[in-house]
Amino acid sequence: MKSEGIADNVIRTFEAYYELLVQGSSGKIGRSEIAPPQDSNLVDYNDLSSYRKEEMLKETVVIKLNGGLGTSMGLSKAKSLLPVKGNMTFLDIIVRQILTLRAESGYDVQLLFMNSYSTDEDTNRFLDRYPDLKKGGLPLGFVQNKFPRIRQDNFKVFESQNREAMWNPPGHGDIFTAISSSGLLDKLIDGGYRYAFVSNSDNLGASVDTAIPAYMQAHNIPFIMEVCNRSEADKKGGHLCEDKDGVLRLREIAQCPDQELAEFQDIEIYKYFNTNNLWIDLKALQWHLIVGDGVILLPLIINPKSVENTPVYQLETAMGSAISVFANSKALMVPRQRFAPVKKTSDLLTIWSDAYELNDKYQIVLKRGLSNVPLVVLDDKYYKDIDQLSERCTEGIPSLMGCKKLSITGDVWFGQDLICEGNVDIKASGRVQLKNRLLTGELQL
């Protein structure tokens, strides 16, 4: 790690996690340790409107997690370079949101990207298109650290002729160490920034709301996680819970014992999921790092993988799990509109459709009159990769603004003036192109 130029506090952080692995830690969190959160730990977003004040913008930095390559959709570059609304990419929309916010408020809202070593170069090259974006002499981003992969058979470092294969991103929980080791945390605080709004670059529903940092300031809250009600579509994502002392915790599915997976996915027991929209008091983070000598330890996720036919462990953390580290952390129950991520091609088709629109603040919002996001389920055989989806949408995108659920099994190509209403279930036995028609109910083609 030293030969790679990795900072000392990052090495100490890895060492602490490695010791947990060697000592036999599983990283699992069982039902005996947790319970659903109490109401006293929850805050309703609708109760915050009276706190909203624009001057909080001068104390707020917006940080986007931008380390993903979108490999699950067949991409090999930063996912944020993908066109998502018309010709505009995620990065275009994010940047224009901030530039519009600056123009309307008069405050120099700072924007930062946490890139990975795989996305940093492409991202910075793209951002050169926006020369007015840099403010206050600060860079536009910092790079996520990397941890060595560990062999499962002997706990030694995995070695390879391909040096890149030896390393893994340590999860977005690395943000706290990375922003500190880069020197940016101290520079932000010295520049008058107190609160950070952190979200995934692929979640275009995550927009700045000054009511949230103002509420944190008024109630001395160092950390807020935005949560939504879980639906069946969210049952595998990390959920909110609390420990026996009433401290909020985040449990990811990788941390759930195998025999409790059914309970983990029961949305009536654990009702809230983490949107990965987080608000952090930077001074509280700085204090934790000072006390920990540059190290802030989060609940460990041990991720088993196979690399070059060798079983390895990746040591990872999730940034939302810091909710258990900061005293008086709260969960903020927000509407689904603040969570519009693109993890699969089905999510992308939904954003491409007329169910979402781009408003004058460059925010992706549901079409006026819509309250629920259409559920889209696509056949992985024909739609798993972005290229597969794109070629099937060359002649048109289906209208989904009147659709509750669209499910497609088989090879369906879309044409012009295709409207889906209600629950639409299409099953095609061969290649089919649909256009100039209204689709409702079940269709056998």
Secondary structure, DSSP 8 states (H G I E B T S, - for coil): -GGGT--HHHHHHHHHHHHHHHTT------GGGEE---GGGEEEGGG-GGG--GGGGGGEEEEEEE----GGGT--S-GGGSEEETTEEHHHHHHHHHHHHHHHH----EEEEEE-TTTHHHHHHHHTT-TT---TT--SEEE---EE-EETTT--B---SSGGGGEE---GGGHHHHHHHTTHHHHHHHTT--EEEEEETTBTT----THHHHHHHHHT--EEEEEEE--GGGTTS-EEEEETTS-EEEE-GGGS-GGGHHHHT-TTTS-EEEEEEEEEEHHHHHHHHHHTTT------EEEEEEETTEEEEEEE--GGGGGGTSTT-EEEE--GGG--B-SSHHHHHHHHSTTEEE-TTS-EEE-TT--S--EEEE-HHHHSSHHHHHHHTTT---EEEEEEEEEEES-EEE-SSEEEEEEEEEE-SS-EEE-SEEEEEEEE-
